[in-house]
Amino acid sequence: GLHENPKIARHVCWAICNLANEVQVNNNTSALSRYFGAMVKELLKIAEKPDIDLRGDAFEAINALVLGSASDVYPMIGQLVPELMKRLKNALEHGGKQLSP
C-alpha cells in the first residue's frame, strides 16, 4: 500500500483519485464516506515523508476525495482545512522544500 514502495504508493494515490471521481453520492453519503478520514490521514502521512517524492500525488488524491465527497464527511473536511492551510503556509515559508506539520 501507501507505505510499502514509492511506485506502489503512487499507483494507490492514482487509484484513490479514480475511485473518488467515479463514486456516486446517494442520500448524503457515498461508498467512500466511511473510509474518508482514514484515507486522508494516510495520504497526509505520505505527503510529509521527506525520503520519497509523493507529495503531489498524495495531495491530488486528497483533492479528489474532497471534491467527490458526500455531505456526511463535510465536518471532517472542516477539520482538514486548517491542517492544509498550515501546511501551505509552511511550504510557502520554506520554498516548498518541507511540508511537515
C-alpha positions in Angstrom: 0.0 0.0 0.0 1.0 3.5 0.7 3.9 2.8 3.0 5.4 -0.1 1.0 7.1 1.2 -2.1 7.0 4.6 -3.7 6.0 3.2 -7.1 3.1 1.2 -5.5 2.1 4.2 -3.3 1.9 6.4 -6.5 -0.4 3.8 -8.0 -2.5 3.7 -4.9 -2.9 7.5 -5.0 -3.9 7.3 -8.6 -6.5 4.6 -7.7 -7.9 6.7 -4.9 -8.3 9.6 -7.4 -10.1 7.4 -9.9 -12.4 6.0 -7.2 -13.2 9.4 -5.8 -14.0 10.7 -9.3 -16.4 7.8 -10.0 -18.2 7.2 -6.7 -21.9 8.0 -6.6 -23.3 10.2 -3.8 -26.7 8.9 -2.6 -28.7 10.3 0.3 -25.9 12.5 1.5 -23.3 9.6 1.7 -21.1 7.6 -0.5 -19.3 4.3 -0.5 -16.1 6.1 0.4 -17.5 8.2 3.3 -16.7 5.6 5.9 -13.1 5.5 4.7 -12.6 9.2 4.1 -10.9 10.0 7.4 -8.5 7.1 7.3 -7.6 7.7 3.7 -6.9 11.4 4.2 -4.8 10.6 7.4 -2.6 8.1 5.5 -2.3 10.4 2.5 -1.1 13.2 4.8 1.5 10.9 6.3 2.8 10.1 2.8 2.8 13.8 1.8 5.1 14.7 4.7 7.7 11.9 4.1 10.9 13.6 3.0 12.5 10.5 1.7 10.0 9.9 -1.2 8.5 12.4 -3.5 4.8 11.6 -3.4 3.6 14.9 -2.1 1.9 15.9 -5.3 0.3 12.5 -5.7 -1.0 12.5 -2.1 -2.5 16.0 -2.3 -4.1 15.2 -5.7 -5.7 12.2 -4.1 -6.9 14.3 -1.1 -8.2 16.9 -3.6 -10.2 14.2 -5.4 -11.6 12.8 -2.2 -12.7 16.3 -1.1 -14.3 17.2 -4.5 -16.2 13.9 -4.7 -17.2 13.8 -1.0 -20.8 13.5 0.3 -22.2 15.9 2.8 -21.7 13.4 5.7 -18.0 14.0 5.6 -18.2 17.8 5.5 -17.4 18.0 9.2 -14.1 16.1 8.6 -13.3 18.4 5.7 -13.9 21.3 8.0 -11.2 19.8 10.3 -8.9 19.2 7.4 -8.9 22.7 6.1 -6.8 24.3 8.9 -4.2 21.5 8.6 -3.9 22.0 4.9 -3.6 25.8 5.4 -0.9 25.2 8.0 1.0 23.0 5.5 0.5 25.5 2.7 1.9 28.3 4.9 4.9 26.2 5.8 5.5 25.3 2.2 5.4 29.0 1.2 7.7 30.0 4.1 10.2 27.2 3.2 10.1 27.4 -0.6 8.1 24.2 -0.8 11.0 22.1 0.5 9.3 20.8 3.6 5.6 20.3 4.2 5.8 18.6 7.6 3.5 20.0 10.3 
